[in-house]
Amino acid sequence: MFKKHPKGLLAASLANMGERFGFYTMMAILSLFLMAKFGLDEVKAGIIYSTFYFSIYILAFVGGLIADKKRNYKGTILIGLILMTLGYFMIAIPTPTPVPAGLFGIYLAMTCSGLFVIALGNGLFKGNLQALIGQMYDNPKYAAQRDSGFSLFYMFINVGAIFAPFAAVGIRNWWVSSHGFAYNSDLPALCHEQLNGNISPEAFTRLHQLALKAGCGGTEMTTFAKEYLNLFATGFHYAFGVAILAMIISLIVYVLNKKKFPDPKTAYERSLTSTVEMDVKEIKQRLYALFAVFAVVIFFWFSFHQNGLTLTFFAKDYTKLSGLKFNVGFITFQGAEIFQSINPFFVVFLTPVIMAVFGMLRSRGKEPSTPRKIAIGMGIAAFAYVVMSVCSLGLPSKGEITLMGGLPDEQRVTPFLLIGTYLILTIAELFISPMGISFVSKVAPPKYQGLMQGCWLGATAIGNQLLLIGAIFYKSIPISLTWTVFVVACLTSMFTMIGMLKWLERITK
């Protein structure tokens, strides 16, 4: 699989697995952790979630600037790995739940500080590692394999991401069950409503029923709510701790394989020694093309990264989670978080298929250009949300569910709806994300390689900051209309990209 590619590709993929493990642990549980730990609603949790993901990617722009200025990608990447490890340690430390009123701001600030350190480390790490890989394919020997190389990189690093949500769910559920209680996705919100004194009679009845099933015995409901929330949130803290181990492994792999990566001097230095200096007019055209693509993909990321926010809320509130329950030894795997393993699973197993299709088309001279692949991917993403919108017709609003205290199982949708949606979104992702990274490495002027990879991630950052809009719609309008917003966003991206195809293809050549 890696025979026709530079030796450093496999090492870079392995080094990135720990970062992906932490990323998918965070994606799977962050919004639900914030709601269970601090009693935040979907919108307030969405503010922190979207700001965190904005920071992860916008700081990649800063990381690119630093690496280009210091002319040292490898050292910048190493610092990033260390910072991410420290950030996960900061949020893995258990603190009391429910949070005492006088300490609420302090504990929330501690959590947000840990998230910022993770985001900063990721900014120093992610874009610069991608730039290093792009430099590997600057060698004419490997130039024709650039797209497939980035697809392999993208596939391989998702192996760790498959297991992250299962590890998070397993540890959280083990901690809850080891103290005599059972997991239930509706209980944290009901417990907070009970403690805040704003629970409806219908919701209180459901709280009592679910508490008995969860093993509370004859405990008074306020006492049960405090104990259950503390166990639930502490389990999340320990789940974040698993990411620390993954980051340590990545650090070791990276340090041991540094020599396999391109020389630490930047593409800028190589361009100074080149016999041909790139024309200023060509540099401008390339930058215009890059920024045009950056602007378009904002709408895709705004839609795609709902998997950790509104799609996770949908899994918790509307999906029959009992259909995804299984035991391994004494650990029960059940929860909305499990759905976050589906996307990386499909990435790993569909990447060879997509690569084979592109390879077959390439051999016949019919392979779509990189910009065309991106446009196709956006159309596929729109279809995924069409499926969600149609299948959500007739479901009650989030406000109605809150008053009911949660939907009973018989009114919830099959988990195969989300599984099918993630399948379609993953196909779209494979047409866009690795192709976009490849496009940037191919088109970016040599002296702006790190910066342009940072700008690609910066566009992702803006899309992530817009995730909050999804959380607002989720709570305030019918659920089927929420998905329609993303259909419009993806179609807008697709048609805009189609309108620029000839220009972008000319620049790429």
Residue, then its C-alpha position, 0 to 999 in steps of 0.5 A: m500500500f505504501k510501496k510507491h510513496p515516500k518512507g516518511l508517509l507511514a511514520a507521519s500517519l502513525a505519529n498523527m494517530g494519537e492526535r486523531f484519537g484525542f480529537y475524536t474523543m473530544m468530538a464524541i463527548l465534549s458537548l455532552f460533557l459540558m451539558a452533564k458537567f455544568g448543566l448547559d443547554e444545547v446553545k451554551a454548550g454549542i458556543i464553547y464547542s464551536t469556539f473550541y473547534f474554531s480555535i483548533y483550526i484558526l491556530a493552525f494558521v498561526g502555526g503555519l506562520i511560526a513554522d515558516k518564519k522559524r524555518n523549522y517544521k519539525g520543532t514546531i510539530l514537536i512542541g504542538l504534540i507536547l502542548m496537546t498532551l498537557g491540555y488533555f491532562m488539564i481537563a482529565i482532572p476530576t472536579p466535583t459535580p454538580v459544580p458548587a455555585g461559587l466555583f462554577g466560573i472557576y471550574l468552567a474556566m479551567t475546562c476552557s483553558g485546557l481546551f485552549v491549550i489543546a487547540l494551540g498545540n493542534g495549531l502548531f502540529k496539524g497544518n505543519l505535518q501536512a506541509l511536511i507531507g506535501q514536501m515529500y511529494d515535491n520530489p518528482k519521483y512521487a509527484a504523481q502519487r500526491d492525491s493518493g498519498f494524502s488519501l492514505f494519510y487521511m485513511f491511516i490516521n483515522v484508525g485511532a479515531i475508530f476506537a476513541p469513542f468506544a474507549a470514552v463510552g466504555i470508561r464512562n459507563w464502567w465508572v457509572s456501573s462500578h458504583g451501582f448505576a446504569y447508563n441512560s442518556d436522558l438522566p443527566a438533563l433530568c437530574h439538572e432540571q431536578l436540582n434547578g427546580n424547573i422540572s415539569p411534572e411529566a419530566f419528574t415522573r420520567l426521572h423517577q422511572l428512569a432512576l429506578k431502572a438505573g438502580c437508585g433504589g429508594t433514594e430521594m430524587t435530589t440525592f440521586a440526581k447529585e450522585y448520578l451527575n457526579l459519577f457521570a461527569t467523573g467518567f467523562h474526565y477519565a475518558f479524556g485521560v485516555a487521550i493522554l496515553a495516545m498522545i504519549i505514544s504519538l510523541i514517541v513515534y514522532v521522535l523516533n522517526k524524525k529523520k524520515f521526514p524532509d529536511p527541516k529547512t522550509a520550502y521557502e529556503r528550497s525555492l531560493t536555491s531553485t534555478v527557476e524563480m516563480d513569477v509574481k503574477e503566477i504567485k498572485q493567481r495561485l493565491y487567488a485560487l486558493f482563497a476562492v476555494f477556502a471561502v467555498v469550503i467554509f460552508f461544507w465544514f459548517s455542515f460536516h462538523q455538525n457530527g459532534l454537535t447537532l447530530t450528536f444531540f439527535a443521537k441522544d434525543y431522537t435515536k433508539l440507543s438500545g439498538l447499539k448496546f453491547n457488552v465486552g466483559f464487564i464493560t457496557f458500550q452504549g451511548a450517543e458518543i458511539f456514533q462518532s466512531i462510524n465516520p472514521f470507520f467508513v474513512v478507513f474502509l472506503t478510502p481504498v475503494i475511492m482510491a481504486v475508482f480514481g486509479m481506474l479513471r486515471s488509467r483511462g484518462k478520465e479522473p476528475s480534477t481535484p477541484r471537480k472532486i471537491a465540487i462532487g463531494m459537496g453535492i454528496a454532503a447535501f444529499a446526506y442532509v436531504v436524507m436526514s430532513v426527510c426522515s425527521l418529518g413528523l418528529p417532535s421539537k426539542g422543546e416538546i421533548t424537554l417537557m416530556g422528559g425525553l422520548p420513549d424508545e418506541q417513538r425514537v428512530t432507528p440508529f440506521l438513519l444516522i449510520g446511513t447519514y454518516l456513510i454518505l457524509t464520509i464519502a463526501e469527506l473523502f472527495i473533499s478533505p484529502m483532496g483539499i489538502s492535496f490541492v493546497s500543497k500542489v497550488a501553494p507557492p513554495k515559500y507559502q506552503g506552511l501558511m497556505q496549509g494553515c489558511w486551509l485549516g483557517a477556513t475550516a475554523i470559520g466553518n466550525q465557528l458557524l456550528l453554533i447556528g446549528a445548535i440554535f436551530y436545533k433548539s428553536i425550529p422543527i428538526s427537519l428544517t434544521w437539516t434543510v439549512f445544511v442542504v442549502a449550505c452544501l448546495t451553495s458550495m457545490f454550485t459556486m465550485i462548479g462556477m469556478l472549475k475551469w479557472l481552478e483547473r487551469i491554475t492547477k495545471 
